[in-house]
Amino acid sequence: MGAADVVPGVSGGTMALILGIYEELIKSIRSFDAIFVKRLLSFKAREAMSGVSWQFLAALIIGIFAAIFSLSRILSWLLENRPVFIWSFFFGLVLASIFTVGRNLDRWHLGTCVWIALGAIGAYFLVGMVPLSTPDAPWFLLLSGAVAICAMILPGISGSFILVLMGKYKFLLDAVNNHNILPLILVATGAVVGLSSFVRLLNWLLKKHHDATMAVLTGLMLGALRKVWPWKVSGATAAQGAGKALIVSQANTIPAHWSQEVTMALLLAALGFFLVLALNALANKGSSR
C-alpha cells in the first residue's frame, strides 16, 4: 500500500482490495470512535486499546511508512527518468485489480453496470484534471492531507494524484527525501482528521449498500486506467522556477513504432498483472484457513 501511495495514479486502497484486507481496514479505522476517546480521557488506556484493532493498524502503518521512506527516492527517479516503465507496471496492477475486485460483487444486474459506469466516468474525468499552483501555508497542508487521505482509501482514486492536483505532490516528495518533518506532520494531522470522518461514511455504505459500493469502487479503478496509461504526450506547461517547466496537461497516445522500450513496457505490465493475481490467490488461501 505504501509503494502504491507514493505513485500518483495508483491507490493504496486498490492494493488493500487486492490483498483482501479492505473491509477489515475500514472497520479497524472505524473502531477508533468516541468511546475510545472517552476511555482515553478517563485514563483507561488498557480498556480503550482493547476495544480497537490497533495491532492490525500498527502493522499496516509501519509497513506503509517503511515503503514510503525507502521507495520514495527510487520511485521519484523512475517517474522522472523511466516513466513508461513505471506506468506500464502499475497499468498491469490496476487492470488486474478490476477483475479481482469485480469478483467481490455478489450479484450482477443492470444496476451494478450503472454504478460501475458512474464510477468509471467520475474517475476518468477526475484524473484528467489539470494540476493547480497552490500555497505552502500550514492551513493548506492540513487541507491537502484531509482531502488526499479520503482519496487514498478509495480504490482507483490515488491520494498522491489528488496531491498533484492540489500542487503539493512534488513539495511533499522533496520533504520526504530531505527529511523536512514539519510539512509531513501538518499533512499527517489533516489526514487523521479527514480519515476519521470519511471512513464512517464508507463503513456505512459497505454495510447497507455493499454491492453498489463495490461496483462504484470497481468503476473508479476502470476510469483510473486513463492516468496510468504508459505512453503520454505532454501538453501545456507552466513555469516552475529555476528555469524549469511544470507539465500541467498530458494526452495518452500509442507508440509510433515497435521498440525495445515497448517490449519491456509490455513485459512489466504483464508482470504487474500476474503479480496481482498471485497476491489475490495468496490472500484467498490465507483467508480460507
C-alpha positions as CSV (number, residue, x, y, z in Angstrom):
1,M,0.0,0.0,0.0
2,G,2.8,2.4,0.8
3,A,4.6,1.8,-2.5
4,A,1.3,2.4,-4.4
5,D,0.5,5.5,-2.4
6,V,3.8,7.1,-3.5
7,V,2.9,6.9,-7.2
8,P,0.3,9.5,-8.4
9,G,-2.3,7.5,-10.2
10,V,-2.2,4.3,-8.1
11,S,-4.3,3.9,-5.0
12,G,-3.3,2.2,-1.7
13,G,-7.0,1.3,-1.4
14,T,-6.6,-0.7,-4.6
15,M,-3.8,-2.8,-3.0
16,A,-5.9,-3.3,0.1
17,L,-8.7,-4.7,-2.0
18,I,-6.3,-6.9,-3.9
19,L,-4.9,-8.3,-0.7
20,G,-8.4,-8.9,0.8
21,I,-8.0,-6.5,3.7
22,Y,-10.1,-3.6,2.5
23,E,-13.2,-4.1,4.6
24,E,-11.1,-5.1,7.6
25,L,-9.2,-1.8,7.2
26,I,-12.3,0.2,7.1
27,K,-13.7,-1.5,10.2
28,S,-10.4,-1.1,12.1
29,I,-10.2,2.6,11.4
30,R,-13.9,2.9,12.4
31,S,-13.2,1.3,15.7
32,F,-11.4,4.4,16.9
33,D,-14.6,6.2,17.9
34,A,-16.0,8.4,20.6
35,I,-15.9,5.6,23.1
36,F,-12.2,5.1,22.5
37,V,-11.6,8.8,23.1
38,K,-13.8,8.8,26.2
39,R,-11.8,5.9,27.7
40,L,-8.5,7.6,27.0
41,L,-9.7,10.8,28.6
42,S,-10.7,8.8,31.7
43,F,-7.2,7.4,31.9
44,K,-8.5,3.9,31.0
45,A,-5.8,3.2,28.4
46,R,-5.9,-0.6,28.6
47,E,-9.6,-0.7,28.3
48,A,-9.5,1.8,25.4
49,M,-6.9,-0.2,23.5
50,S,-8.8,-3.5,24.0
51,G,-11.8,-2.1,22.1
52,V,-9.9,-1.2,18.9
53,S,-8.0,-3.0,16.2
54,W,-4.7,-1.3,17.0
55,Q,-2.5,-4.4,16.2
56,F,-3.7,-4.6,12.6
57,L,-3.4,-0.9,12.0
58,A,0.0,-0.6,13.7
59,A,1.4,-3.3,11.4
60,L,-0.1,-1.7,8.4
61,I,1.1,1.8,9.2
62,I,4.7,0.6,9.9
63,G,4.7,-1.1,6.5
64,I,3.3,1.9,4.7
65,F,5.8,4.3,6.2
66,A,8.7,1.9,5.6
67,A,7.7,1.7,2.0
68,I,7.3,5.5,1.6
69,F,10.6,6.4,3.1
70,S,12.5,3.5,1.4
71,L,11.0,3.8,-2.0
72,S,10.2,7.5,-2.5
73,R,13.7,8.3,-3.8
74,I,13.8,5.5,-6.4
75,L,10.2,6.0,-7.5
76,S,10.9,9.7,-7.9
77,W,13.8,8.9,-10.1
78,L,11.8,6.3,-12.1
79,L,8.9,8.8,-12.7
80,E,11.4,11.4,-14.0
81,N,13.7,9.1,-16.0
82,R,11.8,5.9,-16.8
83,P,8.1,7.0,-16.8
84,V,7.0,4.4,-19.4
85,F,8.3,1.5,-17.4
86,I,6.9,2.6,-14.0
87,W,3.4,3.4,-15.6
88,S,3.4,0.1,-17.5
89,F,3.9,-1.9,-14.3
90,F,1.2,0.0,-12.5
91,F,-1.1,-0.3,-15.5
92,G,-0.9,-4.1,-15.2
93,L,-1.5,-3.8,-11.5
94,V,-4.7,-1.7,-11.9
95,L,-6.0,-3.7,-14.8
96,A,-5.8,-7.0,-12.9
97,S,-7.3,-5.3,-9.9
98,I,-10.5,-4.6,-11.8
99,F,-11.1,-8.3,-12.4
100,T,-10.2,-9.3,-8.8
101,V,-12.3,-6.7,-7.2
102,G,-15.2,-7.3,-9.5
103,R,-15.4,-10.8,-8.2
104,N,-16.4,-9.4,-4.8
105,L,-19.8,-8.5,-6.2
106,D,-22.5,-10.9,-5.0
107,R,-24.9,-10.3,-8.0
108,W,-24.5,-8.8,-11.4
109,H,-27.5,-6.9,-12.9
110,L,-28.3,-3.7,-14.7
111,G,-27.9,-1.6,-11.6
112,T,-24.4,-3.0,-11.0
113,C,-23.4,-2.0,-14.5
114,V,-24.8,1.5,-14.0
115,W,-22.8,2.0,-10.8
116,I,-19.6,0.7,-12.4
117,A,-20.2,3.2,-15.3
118,L,-20.8,6.1,-13.0
119,G,-17.6,5.3,-11.0
120,A,-15.6,4.9,-14.2
121,I,-16.8,8.2,-15.7
122,G,-16.2,10.1,-12.5
123,A,-12.6,8.7,-12.2
124,Y,-11.9,9.3,-15.9
125,F,-12.7,13.0,-15.7
126,L,-11.1,13.4,-12.3
127,V,-7.7,12.1,-13.4
128,G,-7.8,14.3,-16.4
129,M,-8.0,17.5,-14.4
130,V,-5.1,20.0,-14.6
131,P,-2.8,20.4,-11.5
132,L,-3.1,23.7,-9.7
133,S,-0.5,26.0,-8.2
134,T,-1.3,26.4,-4.5
135,P,0.3,27.9,-1.4
136,D,2.6,26.1,1.1
137,A,0.8,27.6,4.1
138,P,0.1,25.3,7.1
139,W,-3.7,25.6,6.6
140,F,-3.4,24.4,3.1
141,L,-1.1,21.5,4.0
142,L,-3.7,20.4,6.6
143,L,-6.4,20.6,3.9
144,S,-4.3,18.7,1.4
145,G,-3.8,15.8,3.9
146,A,-7.5,15.7,4.7
147,V,-8.6,15.6,1.1
148,A,-5.8,13.2,-0.1
149,I,-6.5,10.6,2.6
150,C,-10.1,10.3,1.5
151,A,-9.0,9.6,-2.0
152,M,-6.2,7.3,-0.8
153,I,-8.6,5.0,1.0
154,L,-10.7,4.7,-2.2
155,P,-9.5,2.2,-4.9
156,G,-8.9,3.9,-8.2
157,I,-8.5,7.4,-6.9
158,S,-4.9,8.0,-5.9
159,G,-4.2,10.2,-2.8
160,S,-0.9,11.0,-4.5
161,F,-2.7,12.2,-7.6
162,I,-5.0,14.4,-5.5
163,L,-1.8,15.9,-4.1
164,V,-0.7,16.5,-7.7
165,L,-3.9,18.3,-8.4
166,M,-3.5,20.4,-5.3
167,G,0.0,21.2,-6.3
168,K,1.6,19.5,-3.3
169,Y,3.0,16.2,-4.6
170,K,6.5,17.3,-5.6
171,F,6.7,19.6,-2.5
172,L,5.9,16.6,-0.1
173,L,8.1,14.2,-2.0
174,D,11.0,16.6,-1.6
175,A,10.1,16.9,2.1
176,V,10.4,13.1,2.5
177,N,13.7,13.0,0.6
178,N,15.1,15.9,2.6
179,H,13.7,14.8,5.9
180,N,11.8,18.1,6.3
181,I,9.4,16.9,9.1
182,L,7.1,19.9,9.7
183,P,5.2,19.8,6.4
184,L,4.8,16.0,6.8
185,I,3.4,16.4,10.3
186,L,0.9,19.0,9.1
187,V,-0.3,16.8,6.2
188,A,-0.5,13.7,8.6
189,T,-2.6,15.7,11.0
190,G,-5.0,16.7,8.3
191,A,-5.1,13.1,7.1
192,V,-6.1,11.9,10.6
193,V,-9.0,14.3,10.8
194,G,-10.2,13.6,7.2
195,L,-9.9,9.9,7.6
196,S,-11.8,9.7,10.9
197,S,-14.7,11.4,9.3
198,F,-14.8,9.8,5.8
199,V,-14.3,6.2,6.9
200,R,-17.5,6.3,8.9
201,L,-19.4,7.1,5.7
202,L,-17.6,4.4,3.8
203,N,-18.2,1.8,6.6
204,W,-22.0,2.6,6.5
205,L,-22.1,2.2,2.7
206,L,-20.3,-1.1,2.8
207,K,-22.8,-2.4,5.4
208,K,-26.0,-1.0,3.8
209,H,-25.2,-1.0,0.1
210,H,-22.3,-3.5,-0.3
211,D,-22.8,-4.4,-4.0
212,A,-23.4,-0.8,-5.2
213,T,-20.4,0.4,-3.2
214,M,-18.1,-2.3,-4.6
215,A,-19.4,-1.6,-8.1
216,V,-18.5,2.1,-7.8
217,L,-15.1,1.1,-6.5
218,T,-14.6,-1.2,-9.4
219,G,-15.6,1.6,-11.8
220,L,-13.2,4.0,-10.1
221,M,-10.3,1.7,-11.0
222,L,-11.6,1.3,-14.5
223,G,-11.6,5.1,-15.0
224,A,-8.2,5.4,-13.4
225,L,-6.6,3.5,-16.3
226,R,-6.6,6.8,-18.1
227,K,-4.0,8.1,-15.6
228,V,-1.7,5.1,-15.6
229,W,-1.5,4.6,-19.4
230,P,2.2,4.4,-20.1
231,W,2.6,6.5,-23.3
232,K,1.8,10.2,-23.0
233,V,2.3,13.3,-24.9
234,S,2.9,16.5,-22.9
235,G,0.6,19.4,-23.5
236,A,0.6,22.8,-21.8
237,T,3.4,23.7,-19.4
238,A,3.9,26.4,-16.7
239,A,6.9,28.0,-15.1
240,Q,8.1,26.2,-12.0
241,G,11.1,28.3,-11.1
242,A,14.8,27.9,-11.6
243,G,14.3,27.7,-15.3
244,K,12.2,24.5,-15.1
245,A,8.8,23.8,-16.6
246,L,6.0,22.0,-15.0
247,I,3.8,19.8,-17.2
248,V,0.2,20.7,-16.5
249,S,-1.6,18.5,-19.1
250,Q,-0.9,15.3,-20.9
251,A,-2.7,13.2,-23.6
252,N,-2.5,9.5,-23.9
253,T,-1.0,8.1,-27.2
254,I,0.3,4.9,-28.6
255,P,3.9,4.1,-29.6
256,A,4.8,5.2,-33.2
257,H,6.8,2.0,-33.8
258,W,7.8,-1.2,-32.0
259,S,11.0,-0.9,-29.9
260,Q,12.8,-2.4,-27.0
261,E,11.1,0.1,-24.8
262,V,7.7,-1.1,-25.9
263,T,8.7,-4.8,-25.4
264,M,10.0,-4.0,-21.9
265,A,6.8,-2.0,-21.1
266,L,4.6,-4.9,-22.1
267,L,6.6,-7.3,-20.0
268,L,6.4,-5.0,-17.0
269,A,2.6,-4.6,-17.5
270,A,2.3,-8.5,-17.7
271,L,4.4,-8.8,-14.5
272,G,2.1,-6.3,-12.7
273,F,-1.0,-8.1,-13.9
274,F,0.2,-11.6,-12.8
275,L,1.6,-10.3,-9.6
276,V,-1.9,-9.1,-8.6
277,L,-3.4,-12.5,-9.5
278,A,-0.7,-14.2,-7.4
279,L,-1.3,-11.8,-4.4
280,N,-5.0,-12.3,-4.7
281,A,-4.6,-16.1,-4.7
282,L,-2.3,-15.9,-1.7
283,A,-4.8,-13.7,0.1
284,N,-7.7,-16.1,-0.7
285,K,-5.6,-19.0,0.5
286,G,-4.9,-17.3,3.8
287,S,-8.5,-16.3,4.4
288,S,-9.7,-19.8,3.8
289,R,-7.6,-21.3,6.6
